[in-house]
Amino acid sequence: MGTSAIAALREIILEVVRYTAQGQWKVLVLDETSKRLVDSVVKQDDILQEKVTNIEQIEHKRALNQDLDAVYLLTPEPHIVECLIMDFDRRRYHRSYLVWTSFLPPELRQIIDQSSTAKEQIAQARILNINFFPRESHLITFRDPSSFPMLFHPACNQLVPKHMYDLAQRIVSVCVSLEEYPTIRYYRPHNPLHEAGILCSHLARFVQEGLDQHAKQHEDFPPPSPRPRGVLIITDRTMDLFAPLVHEFTYQAMVHDLLPLKEGDKSYYKTVLNEGTPREEVKEVELGEKDKIWVTNRHLHMKDLLQKLVADFNKFRADNPQFAENSEGSTSINTIKDMIAGLPQFQEGKELYSLHLNMSQELMNIFQKCRLTDVALVEQSMAVGLDEDYKKPKNLTDQIVRLLDDDEVNFPDRLRLIIEYVLYRDGIFRSDMEKLLAHARLPAQDGEILQNLEMLGARVFKPLKDTKLTLQPLFPRKPPPAQATDDLSLSRFEPAIKGLLEEQLRGTLDQNLFPYTKPFLDANEGLINQMSISQASLRSAKPTWARTRPSALEPRQRIIVFMAGGATYSESRVCYEVSDSSAKDVFLTSSHMLHPGLFLRQLGELSVDRRRLDLPADRPKPKPPACLYEREIVTSNSSSQPPGSATGPPSTRSAINTDPLSGTAHPSQKPHPLPSPPFIVAAPSGKLSKGPKEKKRGFFKF
């Protein structure tokens, strides 16, 4: 696959460290948020190899180190600026190089400008656009689950404009970091019933203004490239409410749906290694990009996964003779686990295979115990609108009632079935809702979860005399396969994002449903855009539309999809599949990742008191820790280089250039000489227009 978001962000961070205070030994100072960002893509050893003597955190107590320069990579927050001013007042380091992860608000910039000690010590300042977290090579999140209630909770009305402004800044950061100046399209639902129906149009306008302003201030953006111009599609969770509910039987989706993971910045699964041996231990193992078995198999259907794990294990054994104690091929997962536990060699491979064999076995146990085959057949019929024979479903209500009465079907699955039934029928009678809840024996608060669907644009209750036309799917249904199998009958549903991407690639995406932020003047201009105008043509006016089919050696066009309100792992899988089948790079971006349990919880919280949500905006503002006010002792470091470190100036091939207008760092250019006197600059790309003065009477009214 093409560009990796992890690799792109990693290179940006390392280049900043490498070419800031070039040739000098320095200290890298981070804050809690920027440290999470750096740790997500860069190893500490890689940073220390760039003439960095130490990595410190600005909120922690540190010794004065006035012989070394400091590179501050900081988040532009008020308490972080306060910590920074305290460092300047104490002259903690020799000279300071400021690097902000995103736009520095004018009020914070003014605080620094008014500090006389800051002016004396700041050697250079710049702003990067890196305030996002790549979770996978083509999956980017903002690690902000609170985005869902802030966008859809009725009591968060006054938070919406600022939050959308922050989201727009982050989306601009993703585009700038990927060196993309894309055309922008956004989801505009037909006759929306919910107040958040205009969410995408406002967000798209903010992003367009941010990108335009960035390009205006940076004549070299986007950099010349033969890569076709990218596309940014902004949509939201209301476009597809089935995706976070339907059981998906690919490995990654099942793991996050069914297993007790420890979710946070990363995902961990607790497993028993070397079970039944003296070396038995319980260990939390990370499920991430470092685990090649996970990366290779996470989008496989469970049936294919089990076969592949066995085949890969046998190959692993064949590649290592001491591993092949049993000459007969192993076909049983239990047999393979026993063999692995008895081998002291190849510890890392052994632990990885043990982990995934344990996880896959646990998933199959849950699959059988909870009757997910029966549940999934009904789910697929409701989500697709057709049964396994691709005909209109019959007796669905009876099938659902039988499952709701079945003690082997757990309560969350019963709630999911009722929600899917409401979505399938486009609302039901209130009396029918009461009967379904009685059959499911669900608590009263689950009824509120169902009613909260209205805040996401769904109709929950319909009148006795319903004159509304039947809802049609956003994208045409695919014809039935030539040969249906039992496996396909459980995997007929595909998230709406797949139809969106396929229509976009064919050039047939409805412009009424997904309009452009900048409408084309005529049909020919739109046709040229659909056939991928090169970014180089933006400034050189050299058309590339005449090429009928891209070569395998040509750079891949990028499509960035932003899903406001959270994205699912099934949608992530679809983006990878479309990338592979179309020779494009499709990046899925969202505030956070959803699994069914989290979606149900957040849906239920739309009706609770806002004070119970613990939103970041409602928490006490963070302050510098008390330890920073204590007296400190000056320590003098030798000017000699640490042992084992590289000497000599690094290459300027990927040097960072600080634009004197914006302070934004650009790779692949030589740095300007340090300005005198020192300066603080703000990136124009962060200054997004909010439009007319906001009103507080209604949702999303500006």
KELUMNU-298207 format. One line per 5 residues: number of its first residue (from 1); their letters; for each residue x, y, z of C-alpha. Coordinates in pm, whole numbers, plus 50000, padded with zeros to 5 digits. Each point is the difference from the previous one (the first is absolute). Layout:
N
NUM> A> X,Y,Z; ...
END
This chain:
702
1> MGTSA> 50000,50000,50000; 50112,50362,49944; 50063,50272,50254; 49974,49920,50369; 49865,50272,50229
6> IAALR> 50217,49862,50280; 50315,50025,49789; 49909,50349,49878; 49949,50138,50351; 50310,49822,50127
11> EIILE> 50216,50161,49732; 49857,50347,50073; 50081,49971,50371; 50350,49862,49946; 50082,50270,49745
16> VVRYT> 49890,50271,50242; 50224,49856,50272; 50286,49942,49756; 50013,50344,49842; 49900,50220,50293
21> AQGQW> 50315,50132,50170; 50184,49818,49723; 50334,49854,50098; 49951,50081,50369; 49926,49770,50288
26> KVLVL> 49662,50079,50150; 49724,49896,50237; 49657,49910,49861; 49718,50129,50220; 49648,49861,49953
31> DETSK> 49671,50036,50182; 49758,49722,50091; 49801,50026,49675; 50293,50049,49764; 50179,49710,50170
36> RLVDS> 49704,49773,49921; 50017,50119,49641; 50375,49941,49970; 49987,49664,50176; 49729,49880,49761
41> VVKQD> 50233,50012,49698; 50364,50043,50112; 50225,49788,50219; 50193,50183,50269; 50329,49856,49875
46> DILQE> 49940,50150,49655; 49962,50344,50157; 50311,49963,50218; 50205,49924,49689; 49924,50352,49868
51> KVTNI> 50241,50173,50243; 49742,50003,50279; 50152,49947,50345; 49674,49962,50185; 49621,50002,49953
56> EQIEH> 49818,50193,50271; 49639,50089,50077; 49917,50363,50066; 49749,49919,50276; 50265,49806,50196
61> KRALN> 50261,50136,50236; 50329,50036,49814; 50349,50119,50080; 50125,50325,49851; 50221,49924,49700
66> QDLDA> 50136,50330,49880; 50279,49858,49783; 49768,49828,49751; 49741,50127,49755; 49645,49869,50023
71> VYLLT> 49756,49904,49728; 49645,50035,50131; 49740,49793,49816; 49684,50117,50172; 49621,50006,49982
76> PEPHI> 49861,50357,49989; 49806,49991,50327; 49986,50278,50266; 50159,49797,50280; 50278,49883,49766
81> VECLI> 50079,50361,49906; 50008,50082,50372; 50249,49719,50058; 50206,50130,49710; 50012,50354,50142
86> MDFDR> 50118,49855,50332; 50286,49830,49815; 50094,50330,49838; 49986,50189,50330; 50241,49748,50154
91> RRYHR> 50218,49987,49688; 49980,49624,50017; 50184,49945,49671; 50251,50194,49790; 49783,50074,49695
96> SYLVW> 49649,49884,49919; 49850,49882,49672; 49622,49992,50010; 49804,49752,49789; 49622,49997,50044
101> TSFLP> 49798,49699,49892; 49719,50221,49867; 49883,50359,49966; 50099,50227,50292; 49698,50213,50096
106> PELRQ> 50062,50376,50002; 49935,50033,50373; 50271,49743,50079; 50238,50154,49749; 49949,50336,50172
111> IIDQS> 50101,49854,50337; 50331,49886,49853; 50055,50325,49810; 49958,50201,50319; 50266,49800,50187
116> STAKE> 50339,50173,49990; 50182,49681,50103; 49827,49810,49721; 50125,50250,49741; 50353,49957,50128
121> QIAQA> 50002,49621,49987; 49787,49902,49699; 50226,49928,49706; 49729,49886,49762; 49631,49909,49996
126> RILNI> 49793,49798,49758; 49667,49825,49975; 49939,49650,49869; 49672,49844,49897; 50027,49671,50185
131> NFFPR> 49720,50001,50257; 49862,49656,49908; 50078,49639,50085; 50056,49738,49728; 49868,49674,50140
136> ESHLI> 50085,49793,49694; 50168,50070,49668; 49670,50121,49850; 49795,50063,50314; 50027,50336,50181
141> TFRDP> 49818,50102,50316; 49995,50305,50225; 49959,49790,50317; 49696,50203,50098; 49696,49785,50094
146> SSFPM> 49836,50312,50146; 49946,50121,49643; 49686,49785,49972; 49803,50165,50285; 50131,50345,49911
151> LFHPA> 49858,49963,49649; 49671,49827,50083; 49906,50068,50365; 49729,50270,50023; 50161,50160,50307
156> CNQLV> 50333,50052,49820; 49862,50261,49762; 50244,50271,50103; 50297,49766,49960; 49926,49913,49637
161> PKHMY> 50159,50300,49819; 50333,49981,50183; 50012,49622,49972; 49936,50011,49627; 50272,50263,49970
166> DLAQR> 50240,49766,50185; 49898,49706,49779; 50061,50212,49690; 50348,50092,50124; 50085,49634,50045
171> IVSVC> 49867,49903,49658; 50209,50280,49847; 50299,49859,50190; 49944,49657,49846; 49983,50147,49649
176> VSLEE> 50305,50224,50045; 50207,49718,50153; 49913,49779,49703; 50082,50295,49769; 49649,49994,49857
181> YPTIR> 49785,50293,49886; 49692,49790,49921; 49668,50074,49845; 49739,49978,50276; 49662,49831,49992
186> YYRPH> 49761,49961,50291; 49692,49802,50096; 49673,50192,49966; 49708,49773,50096; 49667,50038,49824
191> NPLHE> 49738,50162,50224; 50183,49942,50330; 49779,49964,50307; 50275,50069,50254; 50161,50331,50089
196> AGILC> 50349,49867,49931; 49908,49945,49635; 50206,50304,49900; 50308,49884,50191; 50201,49894,49696
201> SHLAR> 49931,50314,49798; 50132,50229,50274; 50298,49778,50069; 50088,49979,49630; 49983,50379,49972
206> FVQEG> 50236,50041,50297; 50247,49752,49850; 49986,50164,49658; 50071,50342,50150; 50290,49859,50201
211> LDQHA> 50161,49832,49699; 49947,50306,49779; 50161,50225,50256; 50293,49763,50042; 50053,49987,49623
216> KQHED> 49975,50380,49977; 50277,50045,50255; 50218,49721,49858; 50065,50024,49630; 50170,49661,50002
221> FPPPS> 49688,49824,50130; 49922,49751,49871; 50351,49904,49891; 50037,49903,49631; 49920,49634,49954
226> PRPRG> 49888,49770,49719; 49751,49849,50245; 49635,50067,49902; 49829,50257,50216; 49842,49848,50309
231> VLIIT> 49638,49998,50111; 49869,50069,50351; 49651,49869,50077; 49842,50122,50323; 49712,49796,50138
236> DRTMD> 49864,49911,50343; 49867,49710,50202; 49640,50061,49898; 50079,49889,49644; 50014,49636,50114
241> LFAPL> 49850,49894,50333; 50015,49628,49921; 50382,49985,49983; 50062,50043,50377; 49726,49745,50083
246> VHEFT> 50024,49705,49759; 50222,49708,50103; 50300,49982,49769; 50194,49674,49988; 50339,50127,49893
251> YQAMV> 50276,49959,50256; 50059,50360,50109; 49630,50087,50020; 49919,49687,50202; 50287,50060,50241
256> HDLLP> 49881,50354,50080; 49636,49890,50015; 50021,49679,50203; 50323,49987,50203; 50074,50190,50324
261> LKEGD> 50270,50231,49867; 50167,50275,50196; 49925,50296,49773; 50184,50330,50010; 50267,50158,49785
266> KSYYK> 50078,49639,49907; 49813,49671,50030; 50119,49723,50231; 49879,49645,50051; 50076,49802,50315
271> TVLNE> 50111,49648,49921; 50174,49706,50168; 50338,49913,49849; 50176,49664,50044; 49683,49857,50152
276> GTPRE> 50054,49683,50201; 50378,50046,50030; 50223,50139,50277; 50039,50314,49786; 49626,50073,49994
281> EVKEV> 49921,50371,50026; 49710,50237,49946; 50095,50281,49766; 49830,50296,49834; 50099,49996,49634
286> ELGEK> 49961,50299,49771; 49802,49958,49681; 50174,50239,49765; 50220,50056,49698; 50299,49827,50161
291> DKIWV> 49813,49669,49997; 50042,49873,49643; 49755,49713,50051; 49735,50250,50108; 50071,50239,49711
296> TNRHL> 49994,49721,49741; 49682,49830,50121; 49781,50264,50163; 49765,50037,49702; 49956,49627,49934
301> HMKDL> 49668,49824,50056; 50021,49772,50303; 49967,49686,49791; 50294,50103,49784; 50194,50118,50304
306> LQKLV> 49994,49663,50175; 50125,49824,49689; 50274,50257,49944; 50123,49995,50359; 50041,49622,49981
311> ADFNK> 50180,50026,49664; 50227,50279,50123; 50080,49809,50316; 50100,49691,49804; 50219,50215,49774
316> FRADN> 50157,50158,50307; 50075,49653,50131; 50142,49884,49666; 50227,50304,49979; 50147,49908,50339
321> PQFAE> 50101,49632,50021; 50012,49994,50378; 49634,50104,49992; 49893,49688,49808; 49996,49744,50275
326> NSEGS> 49684,49845,49866; 50035,49887,49639; 49625,49997,49942; 49827,50318,49889; 49796,50170,50268
331> TSINT> 49640,50076,49930; 49867,50054,50351; 50038,50333,50174; 50038,49826,50338; 50276,49779,49860
336> IKDMI> 50183,50302,49863; 49969,50183,50333; 50144,49702,50186; 50293,49981,49761; 50075,50370,50034
341> AGLPQ> 49990,49987,50379; 50267,49729,50002; 50258,50191,49801; 50234,50243,50175; 50142,50135,49674
346> FQEGK> 49866,50273,49780; 49839,50185,50288; 49854,50287,49806; 49850,49783,49726; 49872,49758,50258
351> ELYSL> 49826,50274,50197; 49843,50152,49691; 49859,49670,49878; 49881,49917,50351; 49826,50336,50022
356> HLNMS> 49813,49971,49671; 49911,49635,50045; 49858,50080,50344; 49808,50296,49864; 49859,49814,49701
361> QELMN> 49895,49708,50215; 49830,50232,50249; 49817,50175,49715; 49869,49671,49866; 49883,49898,50349
366> IFQKC> 49802,50324,50032; 49867,49965,49645; 49852,49659,50080; 49888,50077,50355; 49808,50319,49910
371> RLTDV> 49830,49855,49690; 50155,50264,49779; 49922,49801,49684; 49626,50043,50058; 50041,50359,50116
376> ALVEQ> 50214,50092,49700; 49759,49851,49745; 49722,50225,50127; 50234,50298,50026; 50120,49961,49643
381> SMAVG> 49644,49987,49868; 49911,50324,50178; 50322,50185,49911; 49993,49896,49633; 49622,50002,49961
386> LDEDY> 50010,49655,49838; 50018,49650,50142; 50271,49742,49928; 49821,49917,49672; 50009,50370,49907
391> KKPKN> 49623,50030,50027; 49787,50219,50220; 50025,49866,50358; 49697,49819,50140; 49899,49932,50360
396> LTDQI> 50280,50221,50133; 49796,50106,50302; 49942,49638,50105; 50370,49920,49958; 50098,50299,50213
401> VRLLD> 49753,49913,50275; 50136,49644,50019; 50353,50134,50039; 49890,50253,50264; 49845,49716,50200
406> DDEVN> 50312,49781,49969; 50207,49996,50320; 50318,49926,49803; 49979,50335,49820; 50160,50258,50230
411> FPDRL> 49830,50327,50090; 50222,50234,49793; 49926,49790,49691; 49627,50018,50072; 50021,50379,50016
416> RLIIE> 50195,50006,49674; 49733,49789,49833; 49723,50237,50108; 50191,50307,49882; 50070,49835,49664
421> YVLYR> 49632,49908,49968; 49901,50363,50064; 50248,50118,49735; 49882,49734,49753; 49633,50094,50042
426> DGIFR> 50076,50375,50009; 49815,50021,50329; 49745,49777,50172; 49683,50049,50200; 50052,50090,50364
431> SDMEK> 49799,49697,50111; 50224,49770,49795; 50306,50155,50164; 49861,49922,50345; 49935,49638,49900
436> LLAHA> 50352,49953,49864; 50156,50146,50314; 49784,49769,50213; 50111,49694,49802; 50365,50107,50031
441> RLPAQ> 49966,50067,50376; 50214,50310,49962; 50020,50271,50271; 49795,50318,49959; 50305,50213,49916
446> DGEIL> 50050,49799,49682; 49676,50150,49874; 50170,50340,50021; 50284,49869,49783; 49745,49918,49732
451> QNLEM> 49840,50343,50019; 50342,50166,49974; 50027,49866,49645; 49793,50302,49899; 50298,50224,50078
456> LGARV> 50193,49810,49731; 49733,50048,49736; 49811,49673,50041; 49624,49978,50040; 49912,49791,50305
461> FKPLK> 49619,50020,50018; 49762,50031,49710; 49632,50101,50005; 49713,49762,49937; 49941,50160,49662
466> DTKLT> 50346,50029,49853; 50021,50187,49670; 50378,50014,49984; 50161,49833,49701; 50219,49696,50054
471> LQPLF> 50364,50093,50055; 50233,49902,49720; 50362,49899,50062; 50260,50272,49943; 50179,49785,49744
476> PRKPP> 49861,49735,49761; 49989,49645,50129; 50241,49759,49840; 49861,49706,49801; 50003,49661,50175
481> PAQAT> 50317,49791,49956; 50002,49722,49743; 50045,49740,50271; 49885,50075,50354; 50165,49825,50295
486> DDLSL> 49932,49984,50372; 50297,50228,50065; 49869,50264,49760; 49656,49989,50159; 50158,50129,50324
491> SRFEP> 50203,50270,49823; 49760,50152,49747; 49995,50342,50163; 50266,50252,49904; 50028,50342,50166
496> AIKGL> 49868,50294,49798; 50352,50135,49973; 50078,49725,49749; 49726,50116,49766; 50119,50357,50050
501> LEEQL> 50357,49915,49898; 49895,49788,49703; 49775,50276,49870; 50278,50254,50047; 50248,49785,49807
506> RGTLD> 49751,49953,49715; 49928,50372,49992; 49629,49939,50065; 49969,50126,50359; 49681,50204,50022
511> QNLFP> 50088,50370,50017; 49671,50076,50173; 50077,49753,50277; 50374,50077,50010; 50048,50353,49862
516> YTKPF> 50335,50173,49961; 50097,50290,50222; 50109,50176,49680; 49752,49916,49723; 50147,49960,49653
521> LDANE> 49920,50269,49748; 49910,49750,49731; 49970,49629,49936; 50339,49977,49829; 50177,50132,50309
526> GLINQ> 49824,49741,50213; 50095,49726,49756; 50364,50101,50014; 49992,49986,50379; 49845,49653,49999
531> MSISQ> 50284,49883,49777; 50254,50114,50259; 50164,50332,49934; 50362,49989,50104; 50106,50224,50284
536> ASLRS> 50281,50126,49781; 49741,50131,49757; 49867,50236,50267; 50296,50226,49934; 50149,49877,49673
541> AKPTW> 49666,49963,49813; 50119,49673,49847; 49694,49776,49962; 50020,49632,50082; 49640,49906,49930
546> ARTRP> 50082,49851,49660; 50152,49691,50159; 49743,49723,49994; 50150,49759,50253; 50261,50066,50271
551> SALEP> 50324,49809,49980; 50112,49781,50288; 50305,50223,50034; 49801,50322,50029; 49934,50154,50344
556> RQRII> 49666,49893,50143; 49720,50250,50035; 49887,50053,50360; 49643,50001,50123; 49950,50119,50358
561> VFMAG> 49667,49918,50164; 49915,50179,50325; 49723,49841,50206; 49871,50243,50265; 49868,49828,50313
566> GATYS> 50221,49691,49984; 50089,49732,49746; 49975,49619,50017; 50252,49727,49928; 49780,49867,49721
571> ESRVC> 50031,50341,49831; 50376,49989,50048; 50010,49657,49835; 49803,50132,49703; 50247,50285,49951
576> YEVSD> 50291,49755,49987; 49816,49777,49755; 49917,50290,49769; 50362,50115,50019; 50121,49658,49890
581> SSAKD> 49747,49956,49721; 50023,50350,49852; 50370,50091,50033; 49899,50300,50213; 50101,50096,50352
586> VFLTS> 49682,50027,50208; 50046,50148,50348; 49720,49972,50254; 50008,50282,50255; 49773,50048,50301
591> SHMLH> 49983,50140,50350; 50012,49648,50146; 49934,49636,49924; 49665,49845,50087; 49916,49644,50094
596> PGLFL> 49637,49897,50067; 50030,50022,50377; 50141,50353,49990; 49741,50111,49744; 49712,49876,50216
601> RQLGE> 50146,50172,50304; 50052,50331,49821; 49654,49977,49844; 49850,49954,50346; 50194,50297,50139
606> LSVDR> 49827,50237,49759; 49712,50022,50248; 50195,50028,50326; 50087,50320,50180; 50299,50168,49837
611> RRLDL> 50178,50019,50336; 50023,49620,50005; 50184,49988,49666; 50330,50130,50140; 50073,50194,49683
616> PADRP> 50345,50160,49972; 49833,50340,49956; 49824,49959,50339; 50305,49891,50198; 50207,50245,50206
621> KPKPP> 50262,50165,49787; 50341,49834,50051; 50268,50200,50179; 50377,49962,50029; 50088,49749,50274
626> ACLYE> 50117,50135,50336; 50344,49844,49961; 50089,50255,49733; 49984,50278,50258; 50274,49847,50218
631> REIVT> 50356,50133,50005; 50238,49823,49769; 50374,49933,49985; 50201,50089,49693; 50184,49707,49843
636> SNSSS> 50274,50049,49744; 50039,49743,49728; 50323,49938,49816; 49997,50128,49646; 50149,49676,49877
641> QPPGS> 49782,49764,49807; 49854,49694,50168; 50187,49679,49925; 49887,49794,49706; 49829,50291,49826
646> ATGPP> 50046,50095,49640; 50215,50303,49923; 50001,50249,49721; 49715,50206,49859; 49706,49805,49861
651> STRSA> 49901,50015,49637; 49784,50292,49893; 49807,49790,49750; 49683,50011,50212; 50066,50318,50195
656> INTDP> 49713,50190,50154; 49909,50345,49870; 49812,50240,50222; 49778,50234,49808; 50044,50349,50149
661> LSGTA> 49633,50074,49933; 49851,49697,50169; 50267,49818,50194; 49893,49675,49837; 50279,49752,49942
666> HPSQK> 50048,49857,49653; 50222,49700,49927; 50242,49965,49710; 50130,50357,50019; 50301,50161,50164
671> PHPLP> 49923,50188,50321; 50006,50377,50010; 50259,50164,50226; 49869,50067,50348; 49814,50332,50010
676> SPPFI> 50117,50280,50221; 49833,50094,50222; 49820,49673,50080; 49642,49979,49888; 49677,49818,50061
681> VAAPS> 49781,49919,49704; 49659,49844,49948; 49891,49777,49718; 49733,50153,49780; 49860,49656,49929
686> GKLSK> 49868,49980,50353; 49794,50318,49977; 49668,49874,49875; 49698,50218,49948; 49694,49907,50204
691> GPKEK> 49764,50200,49785; 49735,50227,50157; 49970,50029,50375; 49872,49681,50154; 49655,49971,50152
696> KRGFF> 49914,49787,50300; 49633,49940,49922; 50043,49692,49784; 50238,49726,49910; 50271,50083,49745
701> KF> 49872,50353,49941; 50280,50245,49944
END
